[in-house]
Amino acid sequence: MILSPVKKWKLQRLTAIILIPLLVWFLYSFLILVYKDYSSAIDFFDNKLNSILFLFFIVFVALHSKIGVGEIIEDYIHSPSLKKFLNTVALIYSILMPLIGIISVFYIIIV
Amino acid sequence: MNKETAPLSPHIQIYKWQFSSLLSITHRMTAVINIIAFGLIILWVVFLSLGPELFIIFQNFLSSFIGKFLLIGFTWSFCYHLLNGIRHLAWDFGYGYEMKTANISGAAVLLLSFIFTTLIWVTI
């Protein structure tokens, strides 16, 4: 997906605004789960609202971080071949991570 | 565009370190840390989907000293990036450019990031 710099700038701010409440929700409700038992964690995802919020969270994080990391690479990496390589790594990471997350959440809900 | 003539902003080494630039580079460093934390979150969900035995192994790791250190660090990193991100959004909408305002909001971001991290970990 190739976006113009202006569109990237706008999308970065839009995803940032959306992520404010999602990150507050995540820090507040998700971190509590870390030290609770297995069944509490499963119950968390059996609640549809939690699952939906979590899926939105990971998709927007992936989008926001892909654009952000692209900016960092653009500013600090000067070798064109290394730049291309790092951008490819970032692209794969930003697609693979939410994809694995989505599959795992669906697996938790169904099984 | 010709590489030799393409405009470039000065590299970071030539700038004098200031409170504002320190906060700015921290924003980028926390961005990268958050991306690593994101990987850990996904890994957590993967382990959860694989059943209780594997979930407990992962949880034991998170309960260890290294695990706790990582989680507290990631919490602070998220808090900082969230708060400083709001500061950046205010600038994007044209607010808070005054030198004094920018310094105060920067100090507030730093202070609140530590307060929020403490509050979260005290309630957990």
gemmi code that builds the backbone of each chain (N, CA, C; Angstrom):
import gemmi

chains = {
    "A": [
        ("MET", (0.852, -1.197, 0.000), (0.000, 0.000, 0.000), (0.886, 1.244, 0.000)),
        ("ILE", (0.863, 2.007, -1.078), (1.668, 3.225, -1.138), (0.756, 4.440, -0.980)),
        ("LEU", (1.010, 5.192, 0.097), (0.219, 6.382, 0.374), (1.078, 7.620, 0.166)),
        ("SER", (0.430, 8.719, -0.195), (1.160, 9.971, -0.305), (1.549, 10.434, 1.096)),
        ("PRO", (2.652, 11.231, 1.213), (3.077, 11.693, 2.543), (1.958, 12.391, 3.331)),
        ("VAL", (1.125, 13.165, 2.636), (0.034, 13.873, 3.318), (-0.972, 12.871, 3.901)),
        ("LYS", (-1.316, 11.864, 3.098), (-2.266, 10.839, 3.564), (-1.673, 10.065, 4.741)),
        ("LYS", (-0.353, 9.757, 4.657), (0.326, 9.064, 5.753), (0.252, 9.893, 7.026)),
        ("TRP", (0.527, 11.179, 6.890), (0.507, 12.106, 8.034), (-0.876, 12.094, 8.679)),
        ("LYS", (-1.908, 12.169, 7.839), (-3.289, 12.192, 8.356), (-3.661, 10.867, 9.012)),
        ("LEU", (-3.288, 9.770, 8.353), (-3.626, 8.442, 8.878), (-2.909, 8.193, 10.202)),
        ("GLN", (-1.667, 8.703, 10.319), (-0.915, 8.542, 11.565), (-1.631, 9.247, 12.722)),
        ("ARG", (-2.176, 10.444, 12.449), (-2.890, 11.197, 13.494), (-4.246, 10.561, 13.797)),
        ("LEU", (-4.931, 10.101, 12.760), (-6.246, 9.476, 12.942), (-6.117, 8.204, 13.784)),
        ("THR", (-5.129, 7.358, 13.438), (-4.936, 6.123, 14.211), (-4.499, 6.451, 15.635)),
        ("ALA", (-3.727, 7.541, 15.801), (-3.299, 7.948, 17.152), (-4.514, 8.299, 18.006)),
        ("ILE", (-5.449, 9.072, 17.422), (-6.651, 9.489, 18.161), (-7.497, 8.270, 18.541)),
        ("ILE", (-7.645, 7.338, 17.593), (-8.425, 6.121, 17.866), (-7.746, 5.280, 18.954)),
        ("LEU", (-6.410, 5.275, 18.933), (-5.665, 4.438, 19.886), (-5.669, 4.982, 21.312)),
        ("ILE", (-5.959, 6.269, 21.497), (-5.970, 6.823, 22.870), (-6.935, 6.034, 23.769)),
        ("PRO", (-8.243, 5.980, 23.452), (-9.130, 5.201, 24.335), (-8.815, 3.712, 24.346)),
        ("LEU", (-8.385, 3.168, 23.191), (-8.086, 1.729, 23.121), (-6.894, 1.363, 24.014)),
        ("LEU", (-5.881, 2.224, 24.040), (-4.710, 1.928, 24.869), (-5.042, 2.087, 26.355)),
        ("VAL", (-5.859, 3.091, 26.679), (-6.283, 3.260, 28.080), (-7.050, 2.011, 28.518)),
        ("TRP", (-7.975, 1.557, 27.678), (-8.737, 0.331, 27.966), (-7.784, -0.856, 28.127)),
        ("PHE", (-6.821, -0.964, 27.215), (-5.889, -2.087, 27.239), (-5.065, -2.100, 28.527)),
        ("LEU", (-4.492, -0.938, 28.878), (-3.654, -0.870, 30.079), (-4.484, -1.159, 31.321)),
        ("TYR", (-5.727, -0.696, 31.307), (-6.589, -0.840, 32.475), (-7.083, -2.269, 32.654)),
        ("SER", (-7.559, -2.905, 31.585), (-8.228, -4.198, 31.758), (-7.373, -5.399, 31.376)),
        ("PHE", (-6.434, -5.199, 30.477), (-5.683, -6.343, 29.971), (-4.519, -6.718, 30.894)),
        ("LEU", (-3.829, -5.695, 31.415), (-2.684, -5.973, 32.288), (-3.071, -6.740, 33.552)),
        ("ILE", (-4.312, -6.510, 34.003), (-4.800, -7.221, 35.195), (-4.775, -8.735, 34.946)),
        ("LEU", (-5.024, -9.119, 33.679), (-5.126, -10.536, 33.308), (-3.809, -11.291, 33.420)),
        ("VAL", (-2.697, -10.551, 33.296), (-1.396, -11.205, 33.187), (-1.123, -12.175, 34.336)),
        ("TYR", (-1.524, -11.791, 35.549), (-1.234, -12.656, 36.687), (-2.464, -13.422, 37.183)),
        ("LYS", (-3.546, -13.398, 36.409), (-4.711, -14.216, 36.766), (-4.595, -15.588, 36.109)),
        ("ASP", (-5.472, -16.509, 36.495), (-5.347, -17.874, 35.975), (-5.906, -18.004, 34.552)),
        ("TYR", (-5.678, -19.181, 33.983), (-6.033, -19.480, 32.598), (-7.512, -19.204, 32.305)),
        ("SER", (-8.402, -19.689, 33.195), (-9.843, -19.562, 32.917), (-10.303, -18.097, 32.940)),
        ("SER", (-9.680, -17.259, 33.775), (-10.042, -15.828, 33.765), (-9.674, -15.192, 32.436)),
        ("ALA", (-8.522, -15.601, 31.898), (-8.078, -15.066, 30.611), (-9.015, -15.508, 29.485)),
        ("ILE", (-9.464, -16.782, 29.551), (-10.405, -17.287, 28.546), (-11.747, -16.560, 28.669)),
        ("ASP", (-12.211, -16.380, 29.914), (-13.472, -15.649, 30.149), (-13.416, -14.238, 29.569)),
        ("PHE", (-12.229, -13.639, 29.682), (-12.043, -12.279, 29.159), (-12.375, -12.224, 27.670)),
        ("PHE", (-11.876, -13.210, 26.920), (-12.116, -13.216, 25.471), (-13.488, -13.757, 25.099)),
        ("ASP", (-14.111, -14.527, 25.996), (-15.480, -14.986, 25.734), (-16.467, -13.820, 25.771)),
        ("ASN", (-16.067, -12.762, 26.473), (-16.850, -11.525, 26.431), (-16.611, -10.857, 25.069)),
        ("LYS", (-17.701, -10.766, 24.270), (-17.563, -10.282, 22.875), (-16.962, -8.889, 22.797)),
        ("LEU", (-17.378, -8.015, 23.710), (-16.891, -6.632, 23.680), (-15.369, -6.592, 23.854)),
        ("ASN", (-14.861, -7.391, 24.804), (-13.413, -7.450, 25.011), (-12.683, -7.932, 23.763)),
        ("SER", (-13.230, -9.001, 23.129), (-12.598, -9.536, 21.925), (-12.572, -8.507, 20.810)),
        ("ILE", (-13.700, -7.826, 20.624), (-13.776, -6.822, 19.556), (-12.793, -5.678, 19.819)),
        ("LEU", (-12.769, -5.184, 21.063), (-11.843, -4.098, 21.407), (-10.397, -4.532, 21.217)),
        ("PHE", (-10.110, -5.780, 21.608), (-8.743, -6.281, 21.461), (-8.343, -6.354, 19.982)),
        ("LEU", (-9.256, -6.853, 19.138), (-8.950, -6.960, 17.707), (-8.747, -5.577, 17.080)),
        ("PHE", (-9.612, -4.622, 17.454), (-9.430, -3.248, 16.970), (-8.074, -2.710, 17.429)),
        ("PHE", (-7.759, -2.972, 18.702), (-6.501, -2.496, 19.275), (-5.302, -2.988, 18.467)),
        ("ILE", (-5.231, -4.303, 18.201), (-4.039, -4.830, 17.521), (-3.955, -4.366, 16.060)),
        ("VAL", (-5.097, -4.221, 15.402), (-5.074, -3.757, 14.009), (-4.600, -2.304, 13.931)),
        ("PHE", (-5.124, -1.459, 14.831), (-4.722, -0.050, 14.801), (-3.281, 0.144, 15.260)),
        ("VAL", (-2.832, -0.674, 16.216), (-1.425, -0.602, 16.641), (-0.520, -0.936, 15.450)),
        ("ALA", (-0.884, -1.997, 14.705), (-0.065, -2.409, 13.562), (0.013, -1.295, 12.514)),
        ("LEU", (-1.123, -0.683, 12.233), (-1.186, 0.389, 11.238), (-0.368, 1.602, 11.683)),
        ("HIS", (-0.625, 2.023, 12.928), (0.050, 3.195, 13.493), (1.563, 2.990, 13.562)),
        ("SER", (1.989, 1.789, 13.989), (3.421, 1.558, 14.148), (4.134, 1.386, 12.806)),
        ("LYS", (3.425, 0.845, 11.815), (4.038, 0.721, 10.486), (4.371, 2.097, 9.918)),
        ("ILE", (3.443, 3.029, 10.024), (3.702, 4.385, 9.516), (4.816, 5.047, 10.332)),
        ("GLY", (4.742, 4.904, 11.664), (5.728, 5.533, 12.545), (7.130, 5.015, 12.316)),
        ("VAL", (7.240, 3.697, 12.201), (8.557, 3.097, 12.004), (9.112, 3.475, 10.620)),
        ("GLY", (8.231, 3.628, 9.654), (8.637, 4.100, 8.329), (9.289, 5.469, 8.415)),
        ("GLU", (8.724, 6.344, 9.266), (9.280, 7.689, 9.470), (10.659, 7.621, 10.110)),
        ("ILE", (10.787, 6.729, 11.111), (12.075, 6.587, 11.806), (13.139, 6.067, 10.841)),
        ("ILE", (12.783, 5.063, 10.037), (13.718, 4.507, 9.045), (14.134, 5.597, 8.057)),
        ("GLU", (13.152, 6.370, 7.590), (13.411, 7.449, 6.632), (14.416, 8.462, 7.197)),
        ("ASP", (14.324, 8.753, 8.499), (15.171, 9.777, 9.112), (16.579, 9.296, 9.449)),
        ("TYR", (16.730, 8.046, 9.847), (18.028, 7.613, 10.371), (18.798, 6.661, 9.474)),
        ("ILE", (18.132, 5.990, 8.551), (18.831, 5.033, 7.691), (19.082, 5.684, 6.329)),
        ("HIS", (20.342, 5.731, 5.944), (20.665, 6.447, 4.715), (20.975, 5.529, 3.534)),
        ("SER", (21.334, 4.265, 3.839), (21.607, 3.338, 2.743), (20.285, 2.864, 2.137)),
        ("PRO", (20.096, 3.080, 0.821), (18.814, 2.722, 0.186), (18.461, 1.242, 0.308)),
        ("SER", (19.495, 0.372, 0.216), (19.202, -1.069, 0.256), (18.784, -1.494, 1.661)),
        ("LEU", (19.465, -0.928, 2.692), (19.110, -1.233, 4.085), (17.723, -0.684, 4.406)),
        ("LYS", (17.448, 0.517, 3.864), (16.142, 1.150, 4.056), (15.031, 0.254, 3.517)),
        ("LYS", (15.268, -0.266, 2.314), (14.280, -1.123, 1.671), (14.075, -2.406, 2.472)),
        ("PHE", (15.190, -2.969, 2.948), (15.134, -4.207, 3.726), (14.341, -3.991, 5.017)),
        ("LEU", (14.669, -2.916, 5.754), (14.002, -2.658, 7.035), (12.512, -2.363, 6.842)),
        ("ASN", (12.182, -1.648, 5.753), (10.775, -1.372, 5.464), (10.002, -2.660, 5.172)),
        ("THR", (10.685, -3.596, 4.501), (10.048, -4.883, 4.201), (9.818, -5.678, 5.489)),
        ("VAL", (10.845, -5.690, 6.370), (10.716, -6.373, 7.660), (9.535, -5.772, 8.448)),
        ("ALA", (9.474, -4.429, 8.469), (8.403, -3.734, 9.195), (7.034, -4.079, 8.610)),
        ("LEU", (6.972, -4.178, 7.269), (5.702, -4.501, 6.614), (5.247, -5.915, 6.982)),
        ("ILE", (6.189, -6.871, 6.933), (5.854, -8.260, 7.264), (5.384, -8.350, 8.718)),
        ("TYR", (6.119, -7.681, 9.620), (5.777, -7.676, 11.051), (4.377, -7.100, 11.266)),
        ("SER", (4.079, -5.986, 10.593), (2.802, -5.305, 10.831), (1.613, -6.054, 10.216)),
        ("ILE", (1.884, -6.997, 9.308), (0.795, -7.824, 8.768), (0.663, -9.110, 9.577)),
        ("LEU", (1.842, -9.722, 9.862), (1.863, -11.023, 10.532), (1.340, -10.948, 11.971)),
        ("MET", (1.760, -9.938, 12.730), (1.385, -9.850, 14.148), (-0.132, -9.760, 14.359)),
        ("PRO", (-0.817, -8.800, 13.722), (-2.273, -8.772, 13.927), (-2.962, -10.016, 13.377)),
        ("LEU", (-2.410, -10.571, 12.279), (-3.010, -11.765, 11.680), (-2.952, -12.942, 12.669)),
        ("ILE", (-1.780, -13.151, 13.277), (-1.624, -14.207, 14.280), (-2.547, -13.937, 15.469)),
        ("GLY", (-2.633, -12.665, 15.862), (-3.504, -12.271, 16.976), (-4.963, -12.576, 16.686)),
        ("ILE", (-5.414, -12.235, 15.473), (-6.810, -12.462, 15.084), (-7.114, -13.961, 15.087)),
        ("ILE", (-6.221, -14.752, 14.478), (-6.427, -16.202, 14.419), (-6.498, -16.788, 15.839)),
        ("SER", (-5.582, -16.352, 16.710), (-5.555, -16.860, 18.083), (-6.837, -16.532, 18.836)),
        ("VAL", (-7.310, -15.283, 18.683), (-8.542, -14.877, 19.388), (-9.734, -15.706, 18.892)),
        ("PHE", (-9.828, -15.906, 17.578), (-10.932, -16.720, 17.044), (-10.842, -18.157, 17.540)),
        ("TYR", (-9.625, -18.661, 17.616), (-9.398, -20.015, 18.108), (-9.839, -20.129, 19.572)),
        ("ILE", (-9.533, -19.093, 20.370), (-9.926, -19.078, 21.791), (-11.450, -19.070, 21.921)),
        ("ILE", (-12.097, -18.250, 21.091), (-13.560, -18.114, 21.171), (-14.251, -19.405, 20.748)),
        ("ILE", (-13.781, -20.011, 19.650), (-14.463, -21.176, 19.078), (-14.211, -22.428, 19.912)),
        ("VAL", (-12.946, -22.656, 20.288), (-12.620, -23.909, 20.998), (-13.059, -23.845, 22.463)),
    ],
    "B": [
        ("MET", (14.334, 11.925, -7.995), (15.118, 13.068, -7.525), (16.579, 12.673, -7.378)),
        ("ASN", (17.482, 13.576, -7.800), (18.918, 13.315, -7.650), (19.278, 13.218, -6.167)),
        ("LYS", (19.986, 12.151, -5.814), (20.310, 11.904, -4.403), (21.167, 13.045, -3.827)),
        ("GLU", (22.125, 13.563, -4.653), (23.032, 14.595, -4.157), (22.327, 15.921, -3.862)),
        ("THR", (21.279, 16.202, -4.625), (20.631, 17.499, -4.460), (19.366, 17.438, -3.596)),
        ("ALA", (18.979, 16.228, -3.202), (17.762, 16.105, -2.400), (17.934, 16.792, -1.049)),
        ("PRO", (16.965, 17.603, -0.631), (17.134, 18.313, 0.650), (17.100, 17.344, 1.829)),
        ("LEU", (17.977, 17.576, 2.796), (18.064, 16.728, 3.990), (18.072, 17.645, 5.206)),
        ("SER", (17.396, 17.218, 6.253), (17.483, 18.007, 7.482), (18.796, 17.656, 8.173)),
        ("PRO", (19.364, 18.577, 8.971), (20.644, 18.294, 9.629), (20.542, 17.045, 10.501)),
        ("HIS", (21.619, 16.304, 10.576), (21.592, 15.086, 11.384), (21.605, 15.424, 12.864)),
        ("ILE", (21.107, 14.470, 13.674), (20.884, 14.785, 15.091), (22.155, 15.134, 15.860)),
        ("GLN", (23.324, 14.665, 15.385), (24.545, 14.892, 16.166), (24.881, 16.370, 16.346)),
        ("ILE", (24.448, 17.225, 15.410), (24.885, 18.621, 15.489), (24.016, 19.463, 16.419)),
        ("TYR", (22.892, 18.907, 16.882), (22.032, 19.677, 17.779), (22.524, 19.613, 19.217)),
        ("LYS", (22.326, 20.711, 19.947), (22.638, 20.729, 21.380), (21.490, 20.041, 22.111)),
        ("TRP", (21.836, 19.188, 23.083), (20.787, 18.485, 23.821), (19.978, 19.445, 24.677)),
        ("GLN", (18.659, 19.333, 24.534), (17.765, 20.153, 25.341), (16.667, 19.255, 25.879)),
        ("PHE", (15.931, 19.756, 26.861), (14.827, 18.993, 27.451), (13.840, 18.566, 26.365)),
        ("SER", (13.500, 19.518, 25.472), (12.507, 19.229, 24.428), (12.982, 18.157, 23.452)),
        ("SER", (14.278, 18.210, 23.080), (14.776, 17.221, 22.116), (14.916, 15.849, 22.770)),
        ("LEU", (15.209, 15.865, 24.076), (15.316, 14.619, 24.822), (13.944, 13.919, 24.879)),
        ("LEU", (12.895, 14.723, 25.109), (11.530, 14.168, 25.144), (11.142, 13.631, 23.770)),
        ("SER", (11.579, 14.352, 22.733), (11.232, 13.972, 21.361), (11.870, 12.637, 20.971)),
        ("ILE", (13.159, 12.457, 21.308), (13.832, 11.205, 20.955), (13.279, 10.069, 21.820)),
        ("THR", (12.869, 10.392, 23.055), (12.261, 9.373, 23.918), (10.944, 8.896, 23.319)),
        ("HIS", (10.221, 9.817, 22.660), (8.963, 9.433, 22.009), (9.216, 8.345, 20.969)),
        ("ARG", (10.295, 8.533, 20.198), (10.638, 7.549, 19.167), (11.169, 6.258, 19.770)),
        ("MET", (11.952, 6.386, 20.847), (12.480, 5.168, 21.482), (11.339, 4.350, 22.096)),
        ("THR", (10.388, 5.030, 22.736), (9.249, 4.293, 23.304), (8.404, 3.680, 22.188)),
        ("ALA", (8.365, 4.332, 21.020), (7.633, 3.768, 19.873), (8.203, 2.402, 19.517)),
        ("VAL", (9.544, 2.335, 19.444), (10.197, 1.069, 19.083), (9.991, 0.023, 20.195)),
        ("ILE", (10.116, 0.464, 21.454), (9.891, -0.448, 22.586), (8.455, -0.996, 22.550)),
        ("ASN", (7.496, -0.109, 22.244), (6.088, -0.526, 22.189), (5.856, -1.584, 21.104)),
        ("ILE", (6.597, -1.474, 20.006), (6.458, -2.450, 18.926), (6.942, -3.827, 19.395)),
        ("ILE", (8.020, -3.824, 20.191), (8.512, -5.082, 20.766), (7.475, -5.628, 21.762)),
        ("ALA", (6.922, -4.732, 22.580), (5.880, -5.126, 23.545), (4.674, -5.709, 22.819)),
        ("PHE", (4.349, -5.136, 21.668), (3.228, -5.610, 20.848), (3.441, -7.075, 20.470)),
        ("GLY", (4.687, -7.411, 20.111), (5.025, -8.801, 19.789), (4.779, -9.721, 20.976)),
        ("LEU", (5.111, -9.235, 22.176), (4.914, -10.017, 23.397), (3.416, -10.222, 23.686)),
        ("ILE", (2.621, -9.191, 23.425), (1.163, -9.285, 23.620), (0.587, -10.361, 22.701)),
        ("ILE", (1.032, -10.348, 21.434), (0.548, -11.338, 20.469), (0.983, -12.738, 20.909)),
        ("LEU", (2.236, -12.842, 21.373), (2.753, -14.127, 21.852), (1.915, -14.641, 23.024)),
        ("TRP", (1.520, -13.727, 23.896), (0.673, -14.069, 25.051), (-0.651, -14.686, 24.590)),
        ("VAL", (-1.272, -14.061, 23.580), (-2.549, -14.572, 23.063), (-2.356, -15.931, 22.393)),
        ("VAL", (-1.218, -16.090, 21.694), (-0.925, -17.376, 21.057), (-0.824, -18.470, 22.129)),
        ("PHE", (-0.080, -18.205, 23.192), (0.065, -19.177, 24.281), (-1.276, -19.467, 24.939)),
        ("LEU", (-2.100, -18.429, 25.090), (-3.425, -18.623, 25.682), (-4.272, -19.556, 24.814)),
        ("SER", (-4.165, -19.383, 23.479), (-4.983, -20.205, 22.574), (-4.497, -21.660, 22.542)),
        ("LEU", (-3.249, -21.905, 22.973), (-2.693, -23.251, 22.900), (-3.016, -24.118, 24.124)),
        ("GLY", (-3.734, -23.557, 25.093), (-4.168, -24.362, 26.235), (-3.481, -24.019, 27.537)),
        ("PRO", (-4.021, -24.532, 28.651), (-3.554, -24.146, 29.994), (-2.093, -24.492, 30.295)),
        ("GLU", (-1.601, -25.649, 29.789), (-0.231, -26.054, 30.133), (0.796, -25.040, 29.619)),
        ("LEU", (0.642, -24.685, 28.329), (1.588, -23.743, 27.734), (1.395, -22.331, 28.290)),
        ("PHE", (0.121, -22.011, 28.596), (-0.184, -20.686, 29.141), (0.551, -20.479, 30.465)),
        ("ILE", (0.570, -21.532, 31.302), (1.226, -21.443, 32.613), (2.740, -21.257, 32.464)),
        ("ILE", (3.320, -21.911, 31.466), (4.765, -21.730, 31.220), (5.076, -20.259, 30.914)),
        ("PHE", (4.241, -19.681, 30.049), (4.442, -18.281, 29.669), (4.199, -17.358, 30.868)),
        ("GLN", (3.190, -17.711, 31.659), (2.861, -16.891, 32.825), (3.988, -16.948, 33.870)),
        ("ASN", (4.593, -18.124, 34.019), (5.719, -18.248, 34.945), (6.872, -17.345, 34.527)),
        ("PHE", (7.084, -17.271, 33.218), (8.126, -16.374, 32.719), (7.787, -14.920, 33.072)),
        ("LEU", (6.508, -14.535, 32.871), (6.094, -13.156, 33.159), (6.137, -12.846, 34.656)),
        ("SER", (6.045, -13.874, 35.482), (6.094, -13.676, 36.936), (7.525, -13.605, 37.455)),
        ("SER", (8.483, -14.013, 36.632), (9.887, -13.981, 37.059), (10.359, -12.536, 37.139)),
        ("PHE", (11.565, -12.349, 37.693), (12.117, -10.994, 37.827), (12.249, -10.308, 36.466)),
        ("ILE", (12.798, -11.047, 35.493), (12.972, -10.482, 34.147), (11.607, -10.141, 33.535)),
        ("GLY", (10.651, -11.058, 33.716), (9.311, -10.846, 33.182), (8.651, -9.595, 33.748)),
        ("LYS", (8.768, -9.442, 35.078), (8.174, -8.268, 35.736), (8.875, -6.983, 35.301)),
        ("PHE", (10.191, -7.060, 35.224), (10.980, -5.901, 34.777), (10.524, -5.468, 33.376)),
        ("LEU", (10.363, -6.453, 32.486), (9.914, -6.169, 31.121), (8.519, -5.537, 31.116)),
        ("LEU", (7.597, -6.150, 31.873), (6.215, -5.666, 31.872), (6.088, -4.256, 32.444)),
        ("ILE", (6.830, -3.983, 33.532), (6.781, -2.636, 34.113), (7.395, -1.630, 33.131)),
        ("GLY", (8.504, -2.030, 32.512), (9.136, -1.175, 31.509), (8.205, -0.892, 30.333)),
        ("PHE", (7.548, -1.927, 29.852), (6.604, -1.771, 28.735), (5.427, -0.885, 29.140)),
        ("THR", (4.954, -1.050, 30.387), (3.844, -0.213, 30.868), (4.243, 1.259, 30.840)),
        ("TRP", (5.461, 1.551, 31.349), (5.925, 2.935, 31.350), (6.038, 3.452, 29.909)),
        ("SER", (6.606, 2.601, 29.033), (6.797, 2.990, 27.638), (5.455, 3.342, 26.964)),
        ("PHE", (4.444, 2.517, 27.222), (3.104, 2.790, 26.676), (2.540, 4.089, 27.257)),
        ("CYS", (2.687, 4.271, 28.583), (2.169, 5.479, 29.232), (2.837, 6.727, 28.665)),
        ("TYR", (4.160, 6.678, 28.535), (4.897, 7.821, 28.017), (4.446, 8.158, 26.591)),
        ("HIS", (4.390, 7.126, 25.733), (4.048, 7.351, 24.331), (2.623, 7.869, 24.176)),
        ("LEU", (1.733, 7.369, 25.030), (0.333, 7.824, 25.028), (0.251, 9.296, 25.423)),
        ("LEU", (0.895, 9.645, 26.546), (0.826, 11.025, 27.048), (1.534, 11.997, 26.117)),
        ("ASN", (2.749, 11.638, 25.680), (3.476, 12.531, 24.789), (2.800, 12.590, 23.411)),
        ("GLY", (2.115, 11.499, 23.042), (1.357, 11.488, 21.790), (0.232, 12.510, 21.819)),
        ("ILE", (-0.420, 12.621, 22.980), (-1.485, 13.625, 23.134), (-0.882, 15.030, 22.990)),
        ("ARG", (0.343, 15.196, 23.539), (1.060, 16.480, 23.423), (1.353, 16.790, 21.944)),
        ("HIS", (1.776, 15.755, 21.213), (2.029, 15.933, 19.778), (0.752, 16.288, 19.023)),
        ("LEU", (-0.351, 15.633, 19.385), (-1.632, 15.923, 18.715), (-2.057, 17.369, 18.973)),
        ("ALA", (-1.807, 17.851, 20.201), (-2.141, 19.250, 20.512), (-1.360, 20.186, 19.594)),
        ("TRP", (-0.081, 19.874, 19.378), (0.729, 20.687, 18.457), (0.155, 20.636, 17.040)),
        ("ASP", (-0.263, 19.421, 16.617), (-0.818, 19.265, 15.266), (-2.071, 20.107, 15.064)),
        ("PHE", (-2.806, 20.316, 16.170), (-4.000, 21.164, 16.074), (-3.675, 22.626, 16.368)),
        ("GLY", (-2.380, 22.924, 16.541), (-1.939, 24.311, 16.674), (-1.842, 24.854, 18.083)),
        ("TYR", (-1.872, 23.977, 19.087), (-1.806, 24.453, 20.467), (-0.482, 24.079, 21.141)),
        ("GLY", (-0.079, 24.893, 22.110), (1.023, 24.545, 23.000), (2.419, 24.804, 22.469)),
        ("TYR", (2.545, 25.710, 21.491), (3.860, 25.964, 20.910), (4.735, 26.914, 21.733)),
        ("GLU", (4.116, 27.682, 22.641), (4.899, 28.606, 23.471), (5.984, 27.829, 24.208)),
        ("MET", (7.183, 28.416, 24.261), (8.330, 27.769, 24.906), (7.979, 27.283, 26.308)),
        ("LYS", (7.350, 28.201, 27.068), (7.021, 27.882, 28.460), (5.999, 26.750, 28.525)),
        ("THR", (4.959, 26.838, 27.677), (3.911, 25.808, 27.647), (4.498, 24.451, 27.276)),
        ("ALA", (5.377, 24.454, 26.266), (5.972, 23.192, 25.793), (6.822, 22.549, 26.889)),
        ("ASN", (7.543, 23.386, 27.651), (8.359, 22.850, 28.738), (7.499, 22.285, 29.867)),
        ("ILE", (6.426, 23.011, 30.194), (5.534, 22.550, 31.269), (4.835, 21.258, 30.857)),
        ("SER", (4.305, 21.216, 29.613), (3.600, 20.003, 29.157), (4.577, 18.828, 29.089)),
        ("GLY", (5.815, 19.106, 28.722), (6.829, 18.051, 28.667), (7.121, 17.484, 30.043)),
        ("ALA", (7.280, 18.374, 31.017), (7.530, 17.934, 32.394), (6.330, 17.153, 32.924)),
        ("ALA", (5.126, 17.613, 32.573), (3.894, 16.933, 33.011), (3.827, 15.521, 32.437)),
        ("VAL", (4.189, 15.397, 31.154), (4.185, 14.080, 30.493), (5.123, 13.120, 31.220)),
        ("LEU", (6.334, 13.596, 31.506), (7.343, 12.762, 32.165), (6.865, 12.329, 33.551)),
        ("LEU", (6.364, 13.301, 34.318), (5.901, 13.023, 35.687), (4.714, 12.062, 35.669)),
        ("LEU", (3.717, 12.367, 34.821), (2.502, 11.534, 34.763), (2.798, 10.120, 34.283)),
        ("SER", (3.786, 9.972, 33.379), (4.094, 8.627, 32.878), (4.550, 7.733, 34.027)),
        ("PHE", (5.312, 8.304, 34.965), (5.766, 7.521, 36.120), (4.622, 7.297, 37.106)),
        ("ILE", (3.787, 8.324, 37.297), (2.646, 8.193, 38.227), (1.677, 7.124, 37.725)),
        ("PHE", (1.349, 7.163, 36.417), (0.407, 6.191, 35.847), (0.952, 4.765, 35.952)),
        ("THR", (2.252, 4.613, 35.649), (2.867, 3.283, 35.728), (2.761, 2.737, 37.156)),
        ("THR", (3.060, 3.603, 38.124), (2.975, 3.194, 39.535), (1.542, 2.824, 39.894)),
        ("LEU", (0.588, 3.685, 39.505), (-0.828, 3.432, 39.819), (-1.298, 2.099, 39.240)),
        ("ILE", (-0.934, 1.836, 37.986), (-1.352, 0.590, 37.338), (-0.786, -0.608, 38.094)),
        ("TRP", (0.492, -0.542, 38.449), (1.140, -1.705, 39.087), (0.755, -1.861, 40.543)),
        ("VAL", (0.327, -0.780, 41.171), (-0.166, -0.893, 42.553), (-1.539, -1.561, 42.545)),
        ("THR", (-2.383, -1.238, 41.546), (-3.726, -1.825, 41.495), (-3.705, -3.278, 41.025)),
        ("ILE", (-2.705, -3.653, 40.203), (-2.585, -5.052, 39.794), (-2.164, -5.839, 41.014)),
    ],
}
model = gemmi.Model(1)
for chain_id, residues in chains.items():
    chain = gemmi.Chain(chain_id)
    for i, (resn, *xyz) in enumerate(residues, 1):
        res = gemmi.Residue()
        res.name, res.seqid = resn, gemmi.SeqId(i, " ")
        for name, pos in zip(("N", "CA", "C"), xyz):
            atom = gemmi.Atom()
            atom.name, atom.element = name, gemmi.Element(name[0])
            atom.pos, atom.b_iso = gemmi.Position(*pos), 0.0
            res.add_atom(atom)
        chain.add_residue(res)
    model.add_chain(chain)
structure = gemmi.Structure()
structure.add_model(model)
structure.setup_entities()
